[in-house]
Amino acid sequence: MEPAHRVEIHDLRHAFASWSIQNGGDLYELATLLGHANRLSTSKQIRDVRRY
């Protein structure tokens, strides 16, 4: 049986970012940890998480 979705490194990065923000993580610290030069990249990645 094949998995419904193959997990890629991008999925793990997104999960880490989402969990970090959901648990009170700081956006600027998260951007640094992810290696984003532009903080806007990080805020776009997590915008869907903040709705829930």
Secondary structure, 3 states (H helix, E strand, C coil): CCCCCCCCHHHHHHHHHHHHHHCCCCHHHHHHHHCCCCHHHHHHHHCCHHHC
